[in-house]
Amino acid sequence: MARTKTAYVCSDCGAHSVKWQGQCPDCDAWNSLSQVSLSATGGTAGSGSSMSSIAALGDDLTERYASGFEEFDRVLGGGIVPGAVILLGGDPGVGKSTLLQQVAGHLPPELKCCYASGEESLRQIGQRAHRLGIGNKGLALLADTSLDNVLQQAAHNGTKVLIVDSIQTLTSSQVASAPGSVSQLRECVGRLVQFAKQNEIALFLIGHVTKEGAIAGPRVVEHMVDTVLYFENDPASRYSIVRSVKNRFGASNEMGVFAMYEKGFREVRNPSAIFLTRGEQAVAGSLVTVAWEGSRPLLVEIQALVADCQGNYPRRLAQGIEQNRLALLLAVLQRHGDLTMVSEDVFINVVGGLRIAEPSADLPTLLSIVSSFRDKACSQQLISFGEVGLAGEVRPIRFGAERIEAAAKQGFTMAIVPKMNMPKKAPQGMQIIGVSRLSEALQAAFD
């Protein structure tokens, strides 16, 4: 009997090593090498294909399938592309299976769809379908963990959309390792991608996530697929966000908002209404900004609270913006705004659980901090955005005119923005104040 060969594979980048090392030689990650058994077979070597001229391709290159959710189609870049491989990750119980089963139920009956689950039985899948009110006759169900049988059944049924729940449960007969291992994931994903590309089948893969929130398995899996989506939600809220971090067929960092009800998810077509649930009276420390998510503007409220420090060290807590960015902005405010907060606790929160990664939230964050510190409320009809530099300058950001237009549609009548972002013609009823320094913005907002 031939001796089984072993190797060590990095769970972060997928690099191979003949011996164990504390640090991956390729990506420098620590304690990421795990032992795997090498199969004597060739792996994912497929049948060769012949070359084709681009002129011989059909006229349906832009064809997409509608998922039944406009928000989900937006995240995908306009719909489901035939032959696309989409990886969906999220925390346990966030609703990954529910959302994709609803998508499968909304597909046209003539578009055959197969929902293959390795985690649930057919009865459990049927119970969820009954609760969601899914009656799509073109939807076929399969409960199996064998990759070979899933591919065989999908090919025999003429499937056009294949949903695999989840990729960590599938096993290939060509790899002698446990389900969910690095070698199994690489083999199963490789064969599924090859199958989808050769047969023009739209493939959805549900993936587990680690404690850090990243999709479990080697990072090479994310490079093999066309689109990577993350399912985010706040346990205290009924709203969930599907965000694309990679998309070959649309904009990355696109966002779709859904609300969970008893009969499944419903899309939220005006997400700004969620993040703008403000009181009737203006309060100190609250200001609205316009963030840019994917391909559209999104109005969100930034709240700040400045309180006397009760200990020896003042606290700096930020939810929704980067923690280090808050410390930087406070230093700029002290140097160029003549306000010292060395003995004050500062707390920042973006309402709705949204996270703003772009620097456009710098100026509204500082204005909300000053509003709370002075206990002076800003106008409820005021919006602001802009990047603040270390020298106290207010820098322009992208899509400034589009952000102002979106705020005007929501009824806002005043805006403090970078001078370079001022449009040539302001929207009707909108007063726009252009500033180039932080001191000018503070004077316009509070004097």
Buried (B, 14 or more C-beta within 10 A) or exposed (E): EEEEEEBBBBBBBBBEBEEEBEEBEBEEBEEBBBEBBBBEEEBBEEEEEEEEEEEEEEEEEEEBBBBBBEBBBBBBBEBBBBBBBBBBBBBEEBBBBBBBBBBBBBBEEEBBBBBBBBBBEEEEBEEBBEEBEBEBEBBBBBBBBBBBEBBEBBEEBEBBBBBBBBBBBBBBEBBBBEBBBBBBBBBBBBBBBBBBBEBEBBBBBBBBBEEEEBBBBBBBBBEBBBBBBBBBBEEEEEBBBBBBBBBEBBBBBBBBBBBBEEEBBEBBEEBBEBBBEBEEEBBBBBBBBBBBBBBBBBBBBBBBBBEEBEEEEBEBEBBBBBEEBBEEBBEBBEBBBEBEBEEBBBBBBBBBBBEBEBBBBBBBBBBBBBBBBBEEBBEBBBBBBBBBBEEBBBBBBEBBBBBBBBBBEBEBBBBBBBBEBBBEEBBEEBEBBBBBBBBBBBEBBEE
